[in-house]
């Protein structure tokens, strides 16, 4: 019985870590999407200016 209690705790910890990692991944993807658009716009502006 004691062993199954610890197994449940480890599983719960893994789920919490997975949720935190998922949230971090969502934030990073959002930031990269916004920054990617800004960088693309800046490079397009520089490319147009060089022509």
mmCIF file as Biopython writes it, N, C-alpha, C and O atoms, coordinates in Angstrom:
data_model
#
loop_
_atom_site.group_PDB
_atom_site.id
_atom_site.type_symbol
_atom_site.label_atom_id
_atom_site.label_alt_id
_atom_site.label_comp_id
_atom_site.label_asym_id
_atom_site.label_entity_id
_atom_site.label_seq_id
_atom_site.pdbx_PDB_ins_code
_atom_site.Cartn_x
_atom_site.Cartn_y
_atom_site.Cartn_z
_atom_site.occupancy
_atom_site.B_iso_or_equiv
_atom_site.auth_seq_id
_atom_site.auth_asym_id
_atom_site.pdbx_PDB_model_num
ATOM 1   N N  . UNK A ? 1  ? 0.825  -1.193 0.000   1.0 0.0 1  A 1 
ATOM 2   C CA . UNK A ? 1  ? 0.000  0.000  0.000   1.0 0.0 1  A 1 
ATOM 3   C C  . UNK A ? 1  ? 0.869  1.257  0.000   1.0 0.0 1  A 1 
ATOM 4   O O  . UNK A ? 1  ? 0.567  2.217  -0.708  1.0 0.0 1  A 1 
ATOM 5   N N  . UNK A ? 2  ? 1.933  1.257  0.781   1.0 0.0 2  A 1 
ATOM 6   C CA . UNK A ? 2  ? 2.833  2.403  0.838   1.0 0.0 2  A 1 
ATOM 7   C C  . UNK A ? 2  ? 3.500  2.626  -0.520  1.0 0.0 2  A 1 
ATOM 8   O O  . UNK A ? 2  ? 3.676  3.765  -0.952  1.0 0.0 2  A 1 
ATOM 9   N N  . UNK A ? 3  ? 3.864  1.546  -1.179  1.0 0.0 3  A 1 
ATOM 10  C CA . UNK A ? 3  ? 4.526  1.650  -2.478  1.0 0.0 3  A 1 
ATOM 11  C C  . UNK A ? 3  ? 3.592  2.271  -3.524  1.0 0.0 3  A 1 
ATOM 12  O O  . UNK A ? 3  ? 4.033  3.109  -4.310  1.0 0.0 3  A 1 
ATOM 13  N N  . UNK A ? 4  ? 2.328  1.884  -3.550  1.0 0.0 4  A 1 
ATOM 14  C CA . UNK A ? 4  ? 1.390  2.441  -4.526  1.0 0.0 4  A 1 
ATOM 15  C C  . UNK A ? 4  ? 1.128  3.926  -4.262  1.0 0.0 4  A 1 
ATOM 16  O O  . UNK A ? 4  ? 0.853  4.682  -5.195  1.0 0.0 4  A 1 
ATOM 17  N N  . UNK A ? 5  ? 1.211  4.344  -2.999  1.0 0.0 5  A 1 
ATOM 18  C CA . UNK A ? 5  ? 1.037  5.759  -2.682  1.0 0.0 5  A 1 
ATOM 19  C C  . UNK A ? 5  ? 2.144  6.587  -3.320  1.0 0.0 5  A 1 
ATOM 20  O O  . UNK A ? 5  ? 1.874  7.631  -3.915  1.0 0.0 5  A 1 
ATOM 21  N N  . UNK A ? 6  ? 3.392  6.130  -3.201  1.0 0.0 6  A 1 
ATOM 22  C CA . UNK A ? 6  ? 4.506  6.862  -3.795  1.0 0.0 6  A 1 
ATOM 23  C C  . UNK A ? 6  ? 4.437  6.825  -5.319  1.0 0.0 6  A 1 
ATOM 24  O O  . UNK A ? 6  ? 4.816  7.802  -5.966  1.0 0.0 6  A 1 
ATOM 25  N N  . UNK A ? 7  ? 3.978  5.757  -5.893  1.0 0.0 7  A 1 
ATOM 26  C CA . UNK A ? 7  ? 3.849  5.659  -7.338  1.0 0.0 7  A 1 
ATOM 27  C C  . UNK A ? 7  ? 2.848  6.695  -7.848  1.0 0.0 7  A 1 
ATOM 28  O O  . UNK A ? 7  ? 3.060  7.310  -8.893  1.0 0.0 7  A 1 
ATOM 29  N N  . UNK A ? 8  ? 1.756  6.883  -7.102  1.0 0.0 8  A 1 
ATOM 30  C CA . UNK A ? 8  ? 0.768  7.885  -7.499  1.0 0.0 8  A 1 
ATOM 31  C C  . UNK A ? 8  ? 1.355  9.292  -7.399  1.0 0.0 8  A 1 
ATOM 32  O O  . UNK A ? 8  ? 1.083  10.145 -8.244  1.0 0.0 8  A 1 
ATOM 33  N N  . UNK A ? 9  ? 2.153  9.528  -6.371  1.0 0.0 9  A 1 
ATOM 34  C CA . UNK A ? 9  ? 2.783  10.846 -6.207  1.0 0.0 9  A 1 
ATOM 35  C C  . UNK A ? 9  ? 3.741  11.132 -7.350  1.0 0.0 9  A 1 
ATOM 36  O O  . UNK A ? 9  ? 3.770  12.251 -7.861  1.0 0.0 9  A 1 
ATOM 37  N N  . UNK A ? 10 ? 4.529  10.142 -7.761  1.0 0.0 10 A 1 
ATOM 38  C CA . UNK A ? 10 ? 5.459  10.337 -8.865  1.0 0.0 10 A 1 
ATOM 39  C C  . UNK A ? 10 ? 4.695  10.631 -10.156 1.0 0.0 10 A 1 
ATOM 40  O O  . UNK A ? 10 ? 5.100  11.499 -10.929 1.0 0.0 10 A 1 
ATOM 41  N N  . UNK A ? 11 ? 3.614  9.929  -10.390 1.0 0.0 11 A 1 
ATOM 42  C CA . UNK A ? 11 ? 2.807  10.163 -11.582 1.0 0.0 11 A 1 
ATOM 43  C C  . UNK A ? 11 ? 2.218  11.556 -11.585 1.0 0.0 11 A 1 
ATOM 44  O O  . UNK A ? 11 ? 2.165  12.214 -12.624 1.0 0.0 11 A 1 
ATOM 45  N N  . UNK A ? 12 ? 1.776  12.003 -10.426 1.0 0.0 12 A 1 
ATOM 46  C CA . UNK A ? 12 ? 1.210  13.352 -10.324 1.0 0.0 12 A 1 
ATOM 47  C C  . UNK A ? 12 ? 2.288  14.387 -10.606 1.0 0.0 12 A 1 
ATOM 48  O O  . UNK A ? 12 ? 2.025  15.379 -11.286 1.0 0.0 12 A 1 
ATOM 49  N N  . UNK A ? 13 ? 3.477  14.178 -10.104 1.0 0.0 13 A 1 
ATOM 50  C CA . UNK A ? 13 ? 4.589  15.102 -10.347 1.0 0.0 13 A 1 
ATOM 51  C C  . UNK A ? 13 ? 4.930  15.170 -11.823 1.0 0.0 13 A 1 
ATOM 52  O O  . UNK A ? 13 ? 5.210  16.244 -12.355 1.0 0.0 13 A 1 
ATOM 53  N N  . UNK A ? 14 ? 4.908  14.020 -12.484 1.0 0.0 14 A 1 
ATOM 54  C CA . UNK A ? 14 ? 5.209  13.993 -13.913 1.0 0.0 14 A 1 
ATOM 55  C C  . UNK A ? 14 ? 4.157  14.751 -14.704 1.0 0.0 14 A 1 
ATOM 56  O O  . UNK A ? 14 ? 4.487  15.448 -15.664 1.0 0.0 14 A 1 
ATOM 57  N N  . UNK A ? 15 ? 2.907  14.624 -14.318 1.0 0.0 15 A 1 
ATOM 58  C CA . UNK A ? 15 ? 1.839  15.347 -15.002 1.0 0.0 15 A 1 
ATOM 59  C C  . UNK A ? 15 ? 2.013  16.847 -14.806 1.0 0.0 15 A 1 
ATOM 60  O O  . UNK A ? 15 ? 1.818  17.622 -15.743 1.0 0.0 15 A 1 
ATOM 61  N N  . UNK A ? 16 ? 2.376  17.257 -13.605 1.0 0.0 16 A 1 
ATOM 62  C CA . UNK A ? 16 ? 2.585  18.685 -13.346 1.0 0.0 16 A 1 
ATOM 63  C C  . UNK A ? 16 ? 3.742  19.223 -14.174 1.0 0.0 16 A 1 
ATOM 64  O O  . UNK A ? 16 ? 3.643  20.310 -14.743 1.0 0.0 16 A 1 
ATOM 65  N N  . UNK A ? 17 ? 4.841  18.471 -14.248 1.0 0.0 17 A 1 
ATOM 66  C CA . UNK A ? 17 ? 5.974  18.897 -15.070 1.0 0.0 17 A 1 
ATOM 67  C C  . UNK A ? 17 ? 5.584  18.968 -16.545 1.0 0.0 17 A 1 
ATOM 68  O O  . UNK A ? 17 ? 6.001  19.880 -17.259 1.0 0.0 17 A 1 
ATOM 69  N N  . UNK A ? 18 ? 4.790  18.011 -16.994 1.0 0.0 18 A 1 
ATOM 70  C CA . UNK A ? 18 ? 4.353  18.009 -18.392 1.0 0.0 18 A 1 
ATOM 71  C C  . UNK A ? 18 ? 3.487  19.236 -18.687 1.0 0.0 18 A 1 
ATOM 72  O O  . UNK A ? 18 ? 3.621  19.844 -19.749 1.0 0.0 18 A 1 
ATOM 73  N N  . UNK A ? 19 ? 2.607  19.602 -17.763 1.0 0.0 19 A 1 
ATOM 74  C CA . UNK A ? 19 ? 1.772  20.791 -17.961 1.0 0.0 19 A 1 
ATOM 75  C C  . UNK A ? 19 ? 2.610  22.066 -17.985 1.0 0.0 19 A 1 
ATOM 76  O O  . UNK A ? 19 ? 2.359  22.964 -18.789 1.0 0.0 19 A 1 
ATOM 77  N N  . UNK A ? 20 ? 3.596  22.143 -17.108 1.0 0.0 20 A 1 
ATOM 78  C CA . UNK A ? 20 ? 4.475  23.312 -17.088 1.0 0.0 20 A 1 
ATOM 79  C C  . UNK A ? 20 ? 5.252  23.398 -18.394 1.0 0.0 20 A 1 
ATOM 80  O O  . UNK A ? 20 ? 5.367  24.477 -18.975 1.0 0.0 20 A 1 
ATOM 81  N N  . UNK A ? 21 ? 5.785  22.273 -18.861 1.0 0.0 21 A 1 
ATOM 82  C CA . UNK A ? 21 ? 6.522  22.269 -20.123 1.0 0.0 21 A 1 
ATOM 83  C C  . UNK A ? 21 ? 5.626  22.647 -21.294 1.0 0.0 21 A 1 
ATOM 84  O O  . UNK A ? 21 ? 6.063  23.347 -22.207 1.0 0.0 21 A 1 
ATOM 85  N N  . UNK A ? 22 ? 4.383  22.193 -21.277 1.0 0.0 22 A 1 
ATOM 86  C CA . UNK A ? 22 ? 3.447  22.542 -22.343 1.0 0.0 22 A 1 
ATOM 87  C C  . UNK A ? 22 ? 3.170  24.047 -22.338 1.0 0.0 22 A 1 
ATOM 88  O O  . UNK A ? 22 ? 3.132  24.671 -23.399 1.0 0.0 22 A 1 
ATOM 89  N N  . UNK A ? 23 ? 2.978  24.629 -21.162 1.0 0.0 23 A 1 
ATOM 90  C CA . UNK A ? 23 ? 2.754  26.077 -21.073 1.0 0.0 23 A 1 
ATOM 91  C C  . UNK A ? 23 ? 3.968  26.857 -21.559 1.0 0.0 23 A 1 
ATOM 92  O O  . UNK A ? 23 ? 3.827  27.843 -22.281 1.0 0.0 23 A 1 
ATOM 93  N N  . UNK A ? 24 ? 5.151  26.421 -21.168 1.0 0.0 24 A 1 
ATOM 94  C CA . UNK A ? 24 ? 6.368  27.091 -21.624 1.0 0.0 24 A 1 
ATOM 95  C C  . UNK A ? 24 ? 6.491  26.989 -23.141 1.0 0.0 24 A 1 
ATOM 96  O O  . UNK A ? 24 ? 6.852  27.963 -23.803 1.0 0.0 24 A 1 
ATOM 97  N N  . UNK A ? 25 ? 6.194  25.820 -23.690 1.0 0.0 25 A 1 
ATOM 98  C CA . UNK A ? 25 ? 6.273  25.635 -25.140 1.0 0.0 25 A 1 
ATOM 99  C C  . UNK A ? 25 ? 5.301  26.553 -25.859 1.0 0.0 25 A 1 
ATOM 100 O O  . UNK A ? 25 ? 5.648  27.128 -26.890 1.0 0.0 25 A 1 
ATOM 101 N N  . UNK A ? 26 ? 4.094  26.702 -25.339 1.0 0.0 26 A 1 
ATOM 102 C CA . UNK A ? 26 ? 3.102  27.580 -25.962 1.0 0.0 26 A 1 
ATOM 103 C C  . UNK A ? 26 ? 3.577  29.028 -25.945 1.0 0.0 26 A 1 
ATOM 104 O O  . UNK A ? 26 ? 3.438  29.741 -26.939 1.0 0.0 26 A 1 
ATOM 105 N N  . UNK A ? 27 ? 4.136  29.463 -24.820 1.0 0.0 27 A 1 
ATOM 106 C CA . UNK A ? 27 ? 4.642  30.837 -24.715 1.0 0.0 27 A 1 
ATOM 107 C C  . UNK A ? 27 ? 5.807  31.052 -25.674 1.0 0.0 27 A 1 
ATOM 108 O O  . UNK A ? 27 ? 5.870  32.077 -26.351 1.0 0.0 27 A 1 
ATOM 109 N N  . UNK A ? 28 ? 6.725  30.101 -25.737 1.0 0.0 28 A 1 
ATOM 110 C CA . UNK A ? 28 ? 7.884  30.232 -26.631 1.0 0.0 28 A 1 
ATOM 111 C C  . UNK A ? 28 ? 7.442  30.274 -28.081 1.0 0.0 28 A 1 
ATOM 112 O O  . UNK A ? 28 ? 7.958  31.080 -28.855 1.0 0.0 28 A 1 
ATOM 113 N N  . UNK A ? 29 ? 6.505  29.432 -28.465 1.0 0.0 29 A 1 
ATOM 114 C CA . UNK A ? 29 ? 6.004  29.437 -29.844 1.0 0.0 29 A 1 
ATOM 115 C C  . UNK A ? 29 ? 5.351  30.771 -30.163 1.0 0.0 29 A 1 
ATOM 116 O O  . UNK A ? 29 ? 5.546  31.314 -31.250 1.0 0.0 29 A 1 
ATOM 117 N N  . UNK A ? 30 ? 4.576  31.305 -29.223 1.0 0.0 30 A 1 
ATOM 118 C CA . UNK A ? 30 ? 3.941  32.606 -29.442 1.0 0.0 30 A 1 
ATOM 119 C C  . UNK A ? 30 ? 4.959  33.722 -29.600 1.0 0.0 30 A 1 
ATOM 120 O O  . UNK A ? 30 ? 4.829  34.564 -30.488 1.0 0.0 30 A 1 
ATOM 121 N N  . UNK A ? 31 ? 5.968  33.732 -28.746 1.0 0.0 31 A 1 
ATOM 122 C CA . UNK A ? 31 ? 7.005  34.769 -28.822 1.0 0.0 31 A 1 
ATOM 123 C C  . UNK A ? 31 ? 7.777  34.652 -30.126 1.0 0.0 31 A 1 
ATOM 124 O O  . UNK A ? 31 ? 8.037  35.659 -30.784 1.0 0.0 31 A 1 
ATOM 125 N N  . UNK A ? 32 ? 8.145  33.434 -30.505 1.0 0.0 32 A 1 
ATOM 126 C CA . UNK A ? 32 ? 8.886  33.243 -31.751 1.0 0.0 32 A 1 
ATOM 127 C C  . UNK A ? 32 ? 8.052  33.632 -32.968 1.0 0.0 32 A 1 
ATOM 128 O O  . UNK A ? 32 ? 8.588  34.152 -33.946 1.0 0.0 32 A 1 
ATOM 129 N N  . UNK A ? 33 ? 6.766  33.389 -32.914 1.0 0.0 33 A 1 
ATOM 130 C CA . UNK A ? 33 ? 5.889  33.780 -34.017 1.0 0.0 33 A 1 
ATOM 131 C C  . UNK A ? 33 ? 5.876  35.293 -34.167 1.0 0.0 33 A 1 
ATOM 132 O O  . UNK A ? 33 ? 6.009  35.802 -35.279 1.0 0.0 33 A 1 
ATOM 133 N N  . UNK A ? 34 ? 5.720  36.014 -33.073 1.0 0.0 34 A 1 
ATOM 134 C CA . UNK A ? 34 ? 5.691  37.475 -33.120 1.0 0.0 34 A 1 
ATOM 135 C C  . UNK A ? 34 ? 7.046  38.023 -33.559 1.0 0.0 34 A 1 
ATOM 136 O O  . UNK A ? 34 ? 7.116  38.884 -34.436 1.0 0.0 34 A 1 
ATOM 137 N N  . UNK A ? 35 ? 8.119  37.525 -32.949 1.0 0.0 35 A 1 
ATOM 138 C CA . UNK A ? 35 ? 9.448  38.006 -33.304 1.0 0.0 35 A 1 
ATOM 139 C C  . UNK A ? 35 ? 9.804  37.633 -34.736 1.0 0.0 35 A 1 
ATOM 140 O O  . UNK A ? 35 ? 10.457 38.406 -35.437 1.0 0.0 35 A 1 
ATOM 141 N N  . UNK A ? 36 ? 9.382  36.467 -35.166 1.0 0.0 36 A 1 
ATOM 142 C CA . UNK A ? 36 ? 9.659  36.029 -36.536 1.0 0.0 36 A 1 
ATOM 143 C C  . UNK A ? 36 ? 9.028  36.963 -37.550 1.0 0.0 36 A 1 
ATOM 144 O O  . UNK A ? 36 ? 9.645  37.286 -38.565 1.0 0.0 36 A 1 
ATOM 145 N N  . UNK A ? 37 ? 7.822  37.395 -37.290 1.0 0.0 37 A 1 
ATOM 146 C CA . UNK A ? 37 ? 7.154  38.339 -38.193 1.0 0.0 37 A 1 
ATOM 147 C C  . UNK A ? 37 ? 7.886  39.671 -38.215 1.0 0.0 37 A 1 
ATOM 148 O O  . UNK A ? 37 ? 8.072  40.265 -39.277 1.0 0.0 37 A 1 
ATOM 149 N N  . UNK A ? 38 ? 8.301  40.141 -37.043 1.0 0.0 38 A 1 
ATOM 150 C CA . UNK A ? 38 ? 9.009  41.418 -36.966 1.0 0.0 38 A 1 
ATOM 151 C C  . UNK A ? 38 ? 10.347 41.350 -37.700 1.0 0.0 38 A 1 
ATOM 152 O O  . UNK A ? 38 ? 10.708 42.271 -38.431 1.0 0.0 38 A 1 
ATOM 153 N N  . UNK A ? 39 ? 11.069 40.266 -37.502 1.0 0.0 39 A 1 
ATOM 154 C CA . UNK A ? 39 ? 12.361 40.102 -38.181 1.0 0.0 39 A 1 
ATOM 155 C C  . UNK A ? 39 ? 12.141 40.004 -39.684 1.0 0.0 39 A 1 
ATOM 156 O O  . UNK A ? 39 ? 12.894 40.594 -40.459 1.0 0.0 39 A 1 
ATOM 157 N N  . UNK A ? 40 ? 11.139 39.283 -40.096 1.0 0.0 40 A 1 
ATOM 158 C CA . UNK A ? 40 ? 10.842 39.160 -41.524 1.0 0.0 40 A 1 
ATOM 159 C C  . UNK A ? 40 ? 10.516 40.527 -42.125 1.0 0.0 40 A 1 
ATOM 160 O O  . UNK A ? 40 ? 10.979 40.849 -43.219 1.0 0.0 40 A 1 
ATOM 161 N N  . UNK A ? 41 ? 9.726  41.325 -41.422 1.0 0.0 41 A 1 
ATOM 162 C CA . UNK A ? 41 ? 9.390  42.661 -41.912 1.0 0.0 41 A 1 
ATOM 163 C C  . UNK A ? 41 ? 10.629 43.537 -42.014 1.0 0.0 41 A 1 
ATOM 164 O O  . UNK A ? 41 ? 10.795 44.265 -42.993 1.0 0.0 41 A 1 
ATOM 165 N N  . UNK A ? 42 ? 11.500 43.473 -41.011 1.0 0.0 42 A 1 
ATOM 166 C CA . UNK A ? 42 ? 12.728 44.283 -41.033 1.0 0.0 42 A 1 
ATOM 167 C C  . UNK A ? 42 ? 13.635 43.856 -42.183 1.0 0.0 42 A 1 
ATOM 168 O O  . UNK A ? 42 ? 14.188 44.706 -42.881 1.0 0.0 42 A 1 
ATOM 169 N N  . UNK A ? 43 ? 13.793 42.556 -42.387 1.0 0.0 43 A 1 
ATOM 170 C CA . UNK A ? 43 ? 14.639 42.079 -43.486 1.0 0.0 43 A 1 
ATOM 171 C C  . UNK A ? 43 ? 14.051 42.456 -44.840 1.0 0.0 43 A 1 
ATOM 172 O O  . UNK A ? 43 ? 14.795 42.761 -45.771 1.0 0.0 43 A 1 
ATOM 173 N N  . UNK A ? 44 ? 12.751 42.438 -44.959 1.0 0.0 44 A 1 
ATOM 174 C CA . UNK A ? 44 ? 12.108 42.847 -46.196 1.0 0.0 44 A 1 
ATOM 175 C C  . UNK A ? 44 ? 12.357 44.323 -46.456 1.0 0.0 44 A 1 
ATOM 176 O O  . UNK A ? 44 ? 12.611 44.722 -47.593 1.0 0.0 44 A 1 
ATOM 177 N N  . UNK A ? 45 ? 12.287 45.121 -45.425 1.0 0.0 45 A 1 
ATOM 178 C CA . UNK A ? 45 ? 12.538 46.570 -45.547 1.0 0.0 45 A 1 
ATOM 179 C C  . UNK A ? 45 ? 13.983 46.829 -45.963 1.0 0.0 45 A 1 
ATOM 180 O O  . UNK A ? 45 ? 14.240 47.665 -46.830 1.0 0.0 45 A 1 
ATOM 181 N N  . UNK A ? 46 ? 14.917 46.122 -45.355 1.0 0.0 46 A 1 
ATOM 182 C CA . UNK A ? 46 ? 16.325 46.278 -45.711 1.0 0.0 46 A 1 
ATOM 183 C C  . UNK A ? 46 ? 16.572 45.818 -47.144 1.0 0.0 46 A 1 
ATOM 184 O O  . UNK A ? 46 ? 17.299 46.474 -47.890 1.0 0.0 46 A 1 
ATOM 185 N N  . UNK A ? 47 ? 15.977 44.710 -47.527 1.0 0.0 47 A 1 
ATOM 186 C CA . UNK A ? 47 ? 16.125 44.206 -48.895 1.0 0.0 47 A 1 
ATOM 187 C C  . UNK A ? 47 ? 15.575 45.158 -49.919 1.0 0.0 47 A 1 
ATOM 188 O O  . UNK A ? 47 ? 16.174 45.352 -50.977 1.0 0.0 47 A 1 
ATOM 189 N N  . UNK A ? 48 ? 14.434 45.761 -49.619 1.0 0.0 48 A 1 
ATOM 190 C CA . UNK A ? 48 ? 13.833 46.737 -50.536 1.0 0.0 48 A 1 
ATOM 191 C C  . UNK A ? 48 ? 14.706 47.995 -50.636 1.0 0.0 48 A 1 
ATOM 192 O O  . UNK A ? 48 ? 14.829 48.581 -51.711 1.0 0.0 48 A 1 
ATOM 193 N N  . UNK A ? 49 ? 15.302 48.404 -49.529 1.0 0.0 49 A 1 
ATOM 194 C CA . UNK A ? 49 ? 16.147 49.597 -49.520 1.0 0.0 49 A 1 
ATOM 195 C C  . UNK A ? 49 ? 17.429 49.370 -50.314 1.0 0.0 49 A 1 
ATOM 196 O O  . UNK A ? 49 ? 17.967 50.311 -50.897 1.0 0.0 49 A 1 
ATOM 197 N N  . UNK A ? 50 ? 17.922 48.143 -50.345 1.0 0.0 50 A 1 
ATOM 198 C CA . UNK A ? 50 ? 19.153 47.843 -51.053 1.0 0.0 50 A 1 
ATOM 199 C C  . UNK A ? 50 ? 18.960 47.767 -52.566 1.0 0.0 50 A 1 
ATOM 200 O O  . UNK A ? 50 ? 19.924 47.909 -53.319 1.0 0.0 50 A 1 
ATOM 201 N N  . UNK A ? 51 ? 17.744 47.547 -53.013 1.0 0.0 51 A 1 
ATOM 202 C CA . UNK A ? 51 ? 17.493 47.419 -54.464 1.0 0.0 51 A 1 
ATOM 203 C C  . UNK A ? 51 ? 17.602 48.732 -55.173 1.0 0.0 51 A 1 
ATOM 204 O O  . UNK A ? 51 ? 17.420 48.794 -56.388 1.0 0.0 51 A 1 
#
